[in-house]
Amino acid sequence: MLMTDNNEPFDQLSDDELLRYSRQVLLSGWDIDAQIKLKSARVVLIGAGGLGCPASETLVRAGVGFVHLIDDDEIELSNLQRQTLFLPKDIGQSKALTAAQMLNEINPLIKAHGSSERLTDDNAFEILTRFSGEMPDLLLDCSDNFATRDMSNRLSIRYQLPLLSASAIGFQGQLALFEPNQNNGCYQCIFGDTTAHDDRTCANSGVLASTTAIMGNLQANLALQYLGLGNNPLANKLLLWDGLRLQQRVMGFKQDLQCSACQP
């Protein structure tokens, strides 16, 4: 029988887990089986900043058993406006390692890890399988630049990993969940080759603190549904959030049969 680091089986909940997650287990449409699926789930987040902080915190509080954050940045004063796992005393420290430490304190029933090097095509397999020895059940792209999103898309296709991609800039955000094994399109099918795009980031364009909080938690909401219930309400869809107008809309998309990323 598979056991956690605390010598507890993955296929049942302890008394502490039943009490901590009781409000979820009471939900109509959510039961102990769904909660057990969260307990055994492995999630990797690329980015431990404005999106990665709220997304990972919600996942950990909800009971996702294994969370691994990858980020080579260090905490700066300007990060504290929106990166909710960090305090002023953390300035100069690794984002990934500091976030992981905080997540383990928030919920000692889970296991959070951090990797403080940059993820690349060459080191991806070693880093993605680090700590768990297996590929994750879900890959979350919490980055703020096109280059990393393109790489996340390539890794998703290469290793057949479901990719939950979120973005947040200014007052706006986007969200999509791609499933390579369903042949329903990828990030490049929607946005094309982004190497020619302007490389706008929060650092050079600005972002409202609530934008990253909302998009990170929307990302976590979809991750919980996917991991616990097997639902993808955004299959072949892109969610668009407009914080200025408090409007949200969902657009459909089709797989690009000429896509150089996901087509053989």
Secondary structure, 3 states (H helix, E strand, C coil): CCECCCCCECCCCCHHHHHHCHHHHCCCCCCHHHHHHHHCCEEEEECCCCCHHHHHHHHHHHCCCEEEEECCCECCHHHHHCCCCCCHHHCCCEHHHHHHHHHHHHCCCCEEEEECCCCCCCCHHHHHCCCCCCCCCEEEECCCCHHHHHHHHHHHHHCCCCEEEEEEEECEEEEEEECHHHCCCCHHHHHCCHHHCCCCCHHHHCECHHHHHHHHHHHHHHHHHHHHHCCCCCCCEEEEEECCCCEEEEEECCCCCCCCCCCC
